[in-house]
């Protein structure tokens, strides 16, 4: 059996949470299932990040040297970690479409109780709850 996960649920943070989980003392069978899922999801995350960069680059305004233009404050000073977008609506639509893509993961979800965890941080669990059959709506 397989399950569906949206791109919006997948990020480097969710992979980090999965890796944190793998480092815990968990049931060996559950660990094996998780490792297979992580390998599959990792390639999806890599492709998603490449697509995000492509969309970002496509809609970023550039100077004559091809460098991305930064947004400026009211004094004309560059605002760090910003860029100017040539079409915010088109950028937003493409990013939204990308985040709404559904991916089929060809493995069964994991039963959370099978992990036999003594503890886990909620912040990690929230990022990966899509992996567990116990958390289905």
Secondary structure by P-SEA (a helix, b strand, c coil): cbbbbccccccaaaaaaaaaaaaccccaaaaaaaaaaaaaaaaaaaaaaaaaaaaaaaaccccccccbbbbbcccccccccbbbbccaaaaaaaaaaaaabbbbcccccccccccccccccaaaaaacccccccccc
